Amino acid sequence: MSRKDPRGSSPFSSRPSRGVPADKNRRVGSSRPYHQGRDSSGNWSGSSAHFSPYGRRDKLWPKILLIAAVVGVLIFGSFIVAQRLTGLDDETPTVEQGVAAASPDATNAGDGVAASPEASPEAEASPTPLPAEASAKEVAQAYLDAWNGADYNRMYDLLSGAAKERISRDDFVGRYEAIALEAGIISVKSEVIGGVDGDEMFPINATIDSSRVGEIKDDNLMPLVRDGSRYGVDWTPNLIFSQLGDGFVRWESDVPQRGRILDRKGRPLAIMGAVTRVGVIPGQVVDQNDMLNRLSQAIDMPVADIEPRIEDGQADWFMPVKDLPDAVDQSVIDTLRGIPGVAVQKAPARVYPAGMVAAHVVGYMSEITADELPELSKQGYQAGDQIGRSGIESWGEQWLAGKRGGTLKLIRQDGSTIRVLGEVDSEPANDIVLTLDLDIQQATYDAIGDDAGAAVVLDPNNGEVLAMASKPSYDPNWFVLGITDDQWAYMQ
């Protein structure tokens, strides 16, 4: 049965259009009657099977002239109206000074590491639009407007001279950027909520939207001082968060264990396992050169690559150097533990039991980069975290990673808590079960042999993918243990 066209007949249909009598004698390609021409009075008369374009026509130049005149009047009138509206005759255009909407992009201090301004970019001064005679309250509100726009340079311009002597511009901007990153700050809405022009201490309220813990409300007091001919903000770190003082902002994350990737029979293709992590405790090193040489030989790693990884460590810190497989030979462990200052620990890591066989399907993980950190920090990620890069690891990141929780708080320099700004519960991750059959995957991979090629096996009953193999391949475990130059060259 064909579906009726509610719009009437198609131009290629023999069915008549609605409300129009059909010409039963008409055939495709037959000529249609047209008017032949005009009589002496100018009316159309007669008919013919053909129409000649060379018949008599009306003169067109009067119409063209009329249209040109109308268009000219419209253009001239539009120009006059535009002048009246924009003041082009006697006014000079002005540019309104606004607040730049910059976003924090400093590097994260990491979990358990206080935010620091050291890695902030060099700051540049920005002009302050306030007149010198502005009242203290106007200066206070201008400072908060700049904070709302993340314009830290403008905020610094509004500080008092004494405050600027206590902290440099770069350190000021860097600290705000680092804290914004650590706290996952998306936006700030702050305002003066009391006081009059003659006051020098104003109550303020800030509502801070954090990607980590949601909304943070902070009531505070902003002091201003007379600084020559103007007022300046007598800044201290307490204006970032009340009670912060000489403390730090810390995000302590609660990361759910990453979900598994399984084949159709529940066999693991990617799971959380363990690696053997080799490191150095600086305070336990007896002879630095001897330790470096022996460690280099034991883990097959150049001394030049080891040294940067153990620099600037505190005496009791464990400084990771290299990850080895979980099932490393016990003799290697004994050799490492016999070197003064070297320690061996078990550490959680992603493990790929199928190795090269399913690499192109499963994918791999690697550490997030500094460029990715500002955006990913809004989802709870932080420096040092890993993320799926290809295959199912990348495609299923939102399910495999779960939802990260944690606690955002102010801490003192000794690590004790000043106050909690907010906390959120984590949500467990999900496993992903594929239609792949590991046995068929292995057989398909082996069938390709030493040649370069790819093969896909489908279930003819339902189209499910049973195997998807490709060569040359790589081992996702290389990225877990740290890829070597030879391995990287092989992948290229």
Secondary structure per residue as TSV (DSSP state, phi and psi in degrees):
chain	resnum	aa	ss	phi	psi
A	1	M	-	360.0	133.1
A	2	S	-	-92.5	149.1
A	3	R	-	-84.2	133.4
A	4	K	-	-72.9	142.9
A	5	D	-	-91.3	111.6
A	6	P	T	-68.6	-12.8
A	7	R	T	-87.1	1.5
A	8	G	-	102.1	-165.7
A	9	S	-	-79.2	149.7
A	10	S	-	-78.4	150.7
A	11	P	T	-62.0	-14.9
A	12	F	T	-106.2	14.1
A	13	S	-	-103.9	150.6
A	14	S	S	-88.4	-3.1
A	15	R	S	-77.0	135.7
A	16	P	-	-70.0	151.7
A	17	S	-	-72.9	157.0
A	18	R	T	-63.4	133.8
A	19	G	T	75.2	3.8
A	20	V	S	-120.6	120.9
A	21	P	-	-61.9	140.0
A	22	A	-	-81.6	140.5
A	23	D	-	-89.3	98.7
A	24	K	T	-64.9	-23.7
A	25	N	T	-92.8	-1.5
A	26	R	-	-77.8	138.8
A	27	R	-	-122.7	151.2
A	28	V	T	-60.8	127.9
A	29	G	T	94.8	-7.9
A	30	S	-	-76.8	153.4
A	31	S	-	-76.1	154.9
A	32	R	-	-115.0	139.5
A	33	P	-	-65.8	135.6
A	34	Y	E	-127.0	160.8
A	35	H	E	-66.0	143.7
A	36	Q	E	-84.0	-40.4
A	37	G	E	174.5	-165.6
A	38	R	E	-107.7	152.7
A	39	D	-	-87.1	-169.7
A	40	S	T	-66.2	-23.9
A	41	S	T	-85.6	-3.4
A	42	G	S	93.1	3.1
A	43	N	-	-91.6	149.8
A	44	W	E	-70.1	138.9
A	45	S	E	-145.5	151.3
A	46	G	E	75.8	172.4
A	47	S	E	-148.1	158.9
A	48	S	E	-152.7	161.1
A	49	A	S	-73.9	-11.3
A	50	H	S	-136.3	151.4
A	51	F	-	-116.0	130.0
A	52	S	-	-98.7	128.2
A	53	P	T	-75.1	-4.6
A	54	Y	T	-97.3	12.4
A	55	G	S	-70.9	177.9
A	56	R	-	-68.3	138.6
A	57	R	-	-131.1	161.8
A	58	D	-	-69.8	153.1
A	59	K	-	-73.2	132.4
A	60	L	-	-95.9	-20.4
A	61	W	H	-63.2	-32.7
A	62	P	H	-63.8	-38.7
A	63	K	H	-66.7	-42.3
A	64	I	H	-62.5	-41.5
A	65	L	H	-63.5	-40.4
A	66	L	H	-64.3	-43.9
A	67	I	H	-63.0	-42.0
A	68	A	H	-62.8	-38.7
A	69	A	H	-65.3	-42.3
A	70	V	H	-63.3	-45.2
A	71	V	H	-61.2	-40.7
A	72	G	H	-62.7	-42.3
A	73	V	H	-62.5	-42.4
A	74	L	H	-63.2	-42.5
A	75	I	H	-65.7	-45.0
A	76	F	H	-63.9	-41.7
A	77	G	H	-64.2	-39.8
A	78	S	H	-63.0	-39.3
A	79	F	H	-65.0	-40.8
A	80	I	H	-63.8	-43.6
A	81	V	H	-63.2	-41.6
A	82	A	H	-62.1	-38.7
A	83	Q	H	-64.4	-39.7
A	84	R	H	-66.2	-39.6
A	85	L	H	-74.1	-39.9
A	86	T	H	-95.3	-9.9
A	87	G	T	69.9	35.7
A	88	L	T	-69.8	-22.0
A	89	D	T	-69.0	-43.2
A	90	D	T	-139.1	14.6
A	91	E	-	-124.4	150.3
A	92	T	-	-102.9	131.8
A	93	P	-	-60.6	144.1
A	94	T	-	-119.6	150.3
A	95	V	-	-112.2	124.2
A	96	E	-	-80.3	133.3
A	97	Q	-	-76.0	123.2
A	98	G	-	-116.7	-175.9
A	99	V	-	-105.5	125.0
A	100	A	-	-67.6	137.8
A	101	A	-	-99.6	69.0
A	102	A	-	-79.8	156.7
A	103	S	-	-118.3	144.9
A	104	P	-	-67.0	135.9
A	105	D	-	-140.0	23.5
A	106	A	-	-74.4	161.4
A	107	T	-	-73.8	149.1
A	108	N	-	-75.0	145.4
A	109	A	-	-78.0	-16.7
A	110	G	-	90.1	163.8
A	111	D	T	-66.7	124.8
A	112	G	T	81.9	2.8
A	113	V	S	-117.4	126.7
A	114	A	-	-65.1	142.8
A	115	A	-	-63.3	136.7
A	116	S	-	-131.1	146.0
A	117	P	S	-84.4	2.6
A	118	E	T	-63.2	-35.0
A	119	A	T	-91.4	10.1
A	120	S	-	-75.0	149.2
A	121	P	-	-70.6	159.3
A	122	E	-	-64.4	129.5
A	123	A	-	-86.9	152.4
A	124	E	-	-121.5	142.8
A	125	A	-	-68.4	146.2
A	126	S	-	-124.3	145.0
A	127	P	-	-67.4	147.4
A	128	T	-	-101.3	122.6
A	129	P	-	-78.9	-7.8
A	130	L	S	-73.0	141.6
A	131	P	-	-72.3	159.0
A	132	A	T	-61.9	-29.3
A	133	E	T	-88.4	12.5
A	134	A	-	-59.7	143.0
A	135	S	-	-73.2	165.7
A	136	A	H	-61.1	-38.8
A	137	K	H	-67.2	-38.2
A	138	E	H	-64.4	-39.1
A	139	V	H	-65.4	-41.9
A	140	A	H	-60.9	-44.8
A	141	Q	H	-69.6	-36.1
A	142	A	H	-62.5	-38.5
A	143	Y	H	-62.8	-44.1
A	144	L	H	-69.2	-35.2
A	145	D	H	-62.0	-40.0
A	146	A	H	-66.6	-38.4
A	147	W	H	-63.7	-41.6
A	148	N	H	-60.0	-31.8
A	149	G	T	-94.7	7.9
A	150	A	T	57.3	32.0
A	151	D	-	-95.5	79.2
A	152	Y	H	-69.1	-28.5
A	153	N	H	-65.0	-42.9
A	154	R	H	-66.0	-37.5
A	155	M	H	-58.1	-44.2
A	156	Y	H	-64.1	-35.9
A	157	D	H	-59.7	-27.7
A	158	L	T	-91.1	2.6
A	159	L	B	-74.5	158.3
A	160	S	-	-73.9	164.2
A	161	G	H	-61.7	-39.2
A	162	A	H	-64.4	-39.4
A	163	A	H	-65.9	-38.3
A	164	K	H	-67.2	-25.9
A	165	E	H	-73.6	-25.7
A	166	R	H	-81.6	-25.2
A	167	I	S	-148.1	136.1
A	168	S	-	-77.9	164.9
A	169	R	H	-60.8	-46.1
A	170	D	H	-61.5	-42.5
A	171	D	H	-67.8	-37.8
A	172	F	H	-63.9	-53.0
A	173	V	H	-62.7	-44.1
A	174	G	H	-61.9	-38.1
A	175	R	H	-69.0	-43.2
A	176	Y	H	-61.8	-41.1
A	177	E	H	-66.4	-42.8
A	178	A	H	-65.8	-40.3
A	179	I	H	-68.7	-38.3
A	180	A	H	-60.1	-37.1
A	181	L	H	-73.8	-44.7
A	182	E	H	-62.6	-39.6
A	183	A	H	-88.2	-6.0
A	184	G	T	65.3	40.1
A	185	I	E	-72.0	125.4
A	186	I	E	-95.9	-43.2
A	187	S	E	-155.4	158.7
A	188	V	E	-130.3	132.9
A	189	K	E	-125.3	106.1
A	190	S	E	-127.7	153.5
A	191	E	E	-158.9	156.8
A	192	V	E	-78.4	129.4
A	193	I	-	-114.6	10.6
A	194	G	S	-172.9	-179.8
A	195	G	-	90.0	163.9
A	196	V	-	-125.1	174.9
A	197	D	T	-58.4	-30.9
A	198	G	T	-80.1	-9.6
A	199	D	-	-76.6	162.2
A	200	E	S	-126.8	11.0
A	201	M	E	-139.8	121.8
A	202	F	E	-124.4	131.7
A	203	P	E	-72.8	135.3
A	204	I	E	-130.3	157.9
A	205	N	E	-130.4	134.3
A	206	A	E	-125.5	131.0
A	207	T	E	-112.3	114.6
A	208	I	E	-110.9	123.8
A	209	D	E	-93.6	116.0
A	210	S	E	-112.5	133.4
A	211	S	T	-69.5	-17.4
A	212	R	T	-85.3	-46.3
A	213	V	T	-127.6	3.7
A	214	G	E	89.0	-141.2
A	215	E	E	-84.9	131.2
A	216	I	E	-117.9	125.1
A	217	K	E	-106.7	132.6
A	218	D	E	-138.1	117.0
A	219	D	E	-94.9	139.9
A	220	N	E	-152.0	176.0
A	221	L	E	-124.3	133.3
A	222	M	E	-110.5	115.7
A	223	P	E	-88.6	140.3
A	224	L	E	-125.4	152.0
A	225	V	E	-132.7	152.6
A	226	R	E	-74.8	122.8
A	227	D	E	-123.1	85.5
A	228	G	T	71.0	-120.2
A	229	S	T	-93.1	3.5
A	230	R	E	-137.5	169.8
A	231	Y	E	-95.9	145.3
A	232	G	E	-133.3	152.7
A	233	V	E	-77.0	123.3
A	234	D	-	-83.8	78.3
A	235	W	-	-74.0	141.5
A	236	T	-	-138.7	165.3
A	237	P	G	-58.4	-18.6
A	238	N	G	-62.0	-19.2
A	239	L	G	-77.6	-11.4
A	240	I	T	-77.4	-57.5
A	241	F	S	-137.6	136.5
A	242	S	T	-59.9	139.4
A	243	Q	T	76.3	5.4
A	244	L	-	-65.2	-44.4
A	245	G	T	55.7	-131.9
A	246	D	T	-94.6	20.1
A	247	G	-	-87.1	-162.1
A	248	F	E	-135.5	162.3
A	249	V	E	-100.9	127.5
A	250	R	E	-131.9	135.8
A	251	W	E	-105.8	115.5
A	252	E	E	-103.4	107.9
A	253	S	E	-86.2	151.3
A	254	D	E	-120.4	97.9
A	255	V	-	-99.6	120.6
A	256	P	-	-67.8	152.1
A	257	Q	-	-65.6	135.9
A	258	R	-	-63.3	142.3
A	259	G	-	-68.9	162.9
A	260	R	-	-93.1	155.4
A	261	I	E	-111.1	121.8
A	262	L	E	-123.4	155.6
A	263	D	-	-83.1	-178.8
A	264	R	T	-63.7	-19.7
A	265	K	T	-101.1	8.9
A	266	G	S	84.9	10.5
A	267	R	-	-83.1	139.4
A	268	P	E	-74.2	133.5
A	269	L	E	-108.0	-27.9
A	270	A	E	-152.4	124.5
A	271	I	E	-142.6	165.7
A	272	M	E	-84.5	122.1
A	273	G	E	-128.5	-141.6
A	274	A	E	-143.1	154.9
A	275	V	E	-126.8	162.2
A	276	T	E	-94.4	111.8
A	277	R	E	-99.8	122.2
A	278	V	E	-100.1	132.4
A	279	G	E	-149.3	-178.8
A	280	V	E	-126.1	137.7
A	281	I	-	-107.1	103.4
A	282	P	G	-52.3	-39.0
A	283	G	G	-68.9	-13.2
A	284	Q	G	-103.0	1.1
A	285	V	-	-76.2	129.8
A	286	V	S	-93.5	-49.7
A	287	D	-	-130.0	109.6
A	288	Q	H	-60.6	-48.7
A	289	N	H	-64.7	-42.5
A	290	D	H	-63.2	-42.4
A	291	M	H	-61.7	-45.3
A	292	L	H	-63.1	-44.3
A	293	N	H	-65.6	-43.7
A	294	R	H	-69.0	-40.3
A	295	L	H	-66.4	-41.0
A	296	S	H	-58.3	-42.7
A	297	Q	H	-70.2	-37.5
A	298	A	H	-70.4	-36.4
A	299	I	H	-109.1	6.0
A	300	D	T	55.4	58.0
A	301	M	-	-140.8	130.4
A	302	P	-	-60.9	146.0
A	303	V	H	-58.2	-38.0
A	304	A	H	-61.9	-26.1
A	305	D	H	-85.6	-24.4
A	306	I	H	-78.3	-43.4
A	307	E	G	-55.1	-46.9
A	308	P	G	-62.7	-24.0
A	309	R	G	-81.7	-11.7
A	310	I	G	-119.1	9.2
A	311	E	T	-75.8	150.6
A	312	D	T	60.5	25.2
A	313	G	-	-89.9	144.3
A	314	Q	-	-69.5	159.9
A	315	A	T	-57.3	-35.4
A	316	D	T	-102.5	11.4
A	317	W	-	-81.0	147.0
A	318	F	-	-94.4	114.4
A	319	M	E	-101.6	103.4
A	320	P	E	-61.5	138.7
A	321	V	E	-116.4	-49.6
A	322	K	E	-156.4	146.0
A	323	D	E	-100.3	136.2
A	324	L	E	-117.3	160.7
A	325	P	E	-58.1	154.7
A	326	D	T	-61.5	-38.6
A	327	A	T	-91.5	44.5
A	328	V	-	-71.9	149.5
A	329	D	-	-60.4	137.8
A	330	Q	H	-62.9	-29.0
A	331	S	H	-64.7	-34.1
A	332	V	H	-65.9	-41.5
A	333	I	H	-62.4	-43.5
A	334	D	H	-63.7	-39.9
A	335	T	H	-63.2	-44.1
A	336	L	H	-64.6	-43.1
A	337	R	H	-70.6	-13.7
A	338	G	T	-86.2	-2.0
A	339	I	S	-96.7	116.9
A	340	P	T	-57.5	125.6
A	341	G	T	99.1	-14.1
A	342	V	E	-95.0	136.2
A	343	A	E	-130.5	153.9
A	344	V	E	-126.4	130.4
A	345	Q	E	-132.5	158.5
A	346	K	E	-92.4	136.3
A	347	A	E	-135.0	141.9
A	348	P	E	-67.8	144.2
A	349	A	E	-159.2	159.9
A	350	R	E	-76.8	134.3
A	351	V	E	-126.4	139.8
A	352	Y	-	-119.3	92.9
A	353	P	T	-60.1	-31.8
A	354	A	T	-82.2	-10.7
A	355	G	G	55.2	-128.7
A	356	M	G	-66.4	-23.8
A	357	V	G	-60.7	-37.8
A	358	A	G	-123.0	21.3
A	359	A	H	-59.3	-43.3
A	360	H	H	-69.7	-24.5
A	361	V	H	-84.9	-49.1
A	362	V	H	-74.1	-41.0
A	363	G	-	86.5	-161.8
A	364	Y	-	-152.4	174.8
A	365	M	E	-124.1	153.7
A	366	S	E	-151.9	168.2
A	367	E	E	-70.0	141.1
A	368	I	-	-68.0	150.7
A	369	T	-	-93.3	168.4
A	370	A	T	-63.4	-33.7
A	371	D	T	-68.7	-32.7
A	372	E	T	-81.2	-22.3
A	373	L	H	-58.8	-45.5
A	374	P	H	-55.9	-40.6
A	375	E	H	-77.9	-43.5
A	376	L	H	-71.0	-24.6
A	377	S	G	-62.4	-24.9
A	378	K	G	-68.8	-18.4
A	379	Q	G	-101.2	8.5
A	380	G	T	97.9	-3.8
A	381	Y	-	-75.2	157.4
A	382	Q	-	-145.2	172.1
A	383	A	T	-55.4	134.5
A	384	G	T	95.9	-15.8
A	385	D	-	-72.7	156.2
A	386	Q	E	-110.8	156.5
A	387	I	E	-143.0	151.1
A	388	G	E	-63.8	135.6
A	389	R	-	-109.7	-27.1
A	390	S	S	-155.2	171.8
A	391	G	H	59.1	-151.0
A	392	I	H	-65.2	-31.7
A	393	E	H	-58.4	-38.0
A	394	S	H	-82.7	-49.0
A	395	W	H	-58.6	-40.0
A	396	G	T	-99.8	21.5
A	397	E	H	-52.4	-44.6
A	398	Q	H	-64.8	-30.0
A	399	W	H	-88.1	-39.2
A	400	L	H	-70.5	-32.1
A	401	A	H	-83.3	-23.4
A	402	G	-	69.8	-162.8
A	403	K	B	-114.2	125.9
A	404	R	-	-79.9	137.8
A	405	G	E	-118.4	-172.3
A	406	G	E	155.4	-172.4
A	407	T	E	-128.1	130.0
A	408	L	E	-105.2	122.6
A	409	K	E	-148.5	165.1
A	410	L	E	-96.3	133.3
A	411	I	E	-126.1	154.1
A	412	R	-	-82.2	174.0
A	413	Q	T	-65.8	-22.3
A	414	D	T	-87.5	2.5
A	415	G	S	94.2	-8.0
A	416	S	-	-73.5	156.4
A	417	T	E	-85.7	130.5
A	418	I	E	-83.9	-54.6
A	419	R	E	-164.6	156.9
A	420	V	E	-94.0	127.3
A	421	L	E	-84.5	-29.6
A	422	G	E	173.6	160.1
A	423	E	E	-149.6	154.8
A	424	V	E	-143.4	141.4
A	425	D	-	-78.6	145.5
A	426	S	-	-81.7	161.2
A	427	E	B	-123.3	136.4
A	428	P	-	-63.4	154.6
A	429	A	-	-81.2	170.4
A	430	N	-	-115.3	148.9
A	431	D	-	-81.8	155.8
A	432	I	E	-121.2	122.5
A	433	V	E	-103.9	123.9
A	434	L	-	-93.9	164.6
A	435	T	S	-81.9	-6.7
A	436	L	-	-61.0	142.7
A	437	D	-	-109.0	117.3
A	438	L	H	-59.7	-35.0
A	439	D	H	-64.2	-46.1
A	440	I	H	-69.0	-35.1
A	441	Q	H	-61.3	-45.2
A	442	Q	H	-63.9	-43.6
A	443	A	H	-64.5	-39.2
A	444	T	H	-67.2	-42.3
A	445	Y	H	-61.8	-44.3
A	446	D	H	-66.5	-34.1
A	447	A	H	-66.2	-27.0
A	448	I	H	-67.5	-28.5
A	449	G	T	70.8	-144.9
A	450	D	T	-88.8	-0.4
A	451	D	S	-82.3	158.8
A	452	A	-	-82.2	133.7
A	453	G	E	174.4	179.7
A	454	A	E	-146.2	153.5
A	455	A	E	-149.3	145.1
A	456	V	E	-129.3	135.5
A	457	V	E	-116.7	124.6
A	458	L	E	-112.7	151.0
A	459	D	-	-80.9	116.6
A	460	P	T	-65.8	-17.8
A	461	N	T	-78.3	-33.1
A	462	N	T	-138.9	0.2
A	463	G	-	79.4	5.8
A	464	E	-	-66.2	145.3
A	465	V	E	-83.6	117.2
A	466	L	E	-94.4	-26.8
A	467	A	E	-155.9	147.9
A	468	M	E	-150.9	98.0
A	469	A	E	-117.6	152.3
A	470	S	E	-150.5	143.4
A	471	K	E	-136.1	144.1
A	472	P	S	-70.4	154.5
A	473	S	-	-121.0	-174.1
A	474	Y	-	-145.6	166.3
A	475	D	-	-103.2	115.8
A	476	P	T	-59.4	-22.4
A	477	N	H	-65.9	-21.5
A	478	W	H	-58.6	-39.0
A	479	F	H	-71.9	-24.4
A	480	V	H	-74.8	-44.1
A	481	L	H	-85.0	-14.2
A	482	G	-	105.1	108.6
A	483	I	-	-72.4	136.5
A	484	T	-	-89.8	168.8
A	485	D	H	-62.0	-39.7
A	486	D	H	-65.8	-41.6
A	487	Q	H	-64.9	-40.9
A	488	W	H	-65.2	-41.0
A	489	A	H	-63.1	-37.2
A	490	Y	H	-63.8	-38.7
A	491	M	H	-69.8	-26.4
A	492	Q	-	-78.8	360.0
